[in-house]
Amino acid sequence: MSERRRYWLILMVIAAALLLSACAAGANPAAGTAPEGESVAGFWLGLWQGIISPIAFVVSLFNDGVNVYEVHNNGNWYNFGFIIGAVMLIGGSHGARSSGR
């Protein structure tokens, strides 16, 4: 790989990481109750937060205002979405199967 191509690849990875970190789950100061007028996190938000969980984890190491997992959620549907999103990120069963080759 040429030096110029490697430079652009690294630049694009950094830009993508910054873009996705802007979508990370935020802090939840009132874990027991939702703020007035806001709904709880459901399946779709769980799916999205599962996909961005590695980026949210790295950001949470440096920023106390970011959490990987939304504490105020609707229960099993959020959890299901979060797990599906995390599994999609690593390639699911296909990713596990192809790593042995």
Secondary structure, DSSP 4 states (H G I P E B T S, - for coil): --HHHHHHHHHHHHHHHHHHHTTS-B--S-SSSPPTTPPPB-HHHHHHHHHTHHHHHHHHHH-TTB-SS-SSB-SHHHHHHHHHHHHHHHTHHHHHHHTT-
